[in-house]
Amino acid sequence: MRGKRYSIECMQTVTGVTKGDKAYQYVFNLSGGRQLSVVYMQNVGDANNLQTVEQAIQTIILKQ
């Protein structure tokens, strides 16, 4: 499966998010015009687990 990774970093603190929080979205195009979207949130104080998340995403198997 091939997909695209999008990311955003929060630039200010508002309800529910803190400045520096990051969101990553992985979008995969599937057969029949469908999509699979995986979202990973990383709070500003959390360890960077992006590599672990990407390893986990690579293990996803879709049954058609």
Secondary structure by P-SEA (a helix, b strand, c coil): cbbbbbbcccccccccccccbbbbbbbbbccccbbbbbbbbbccccccaaaaaaaaaaaccccc
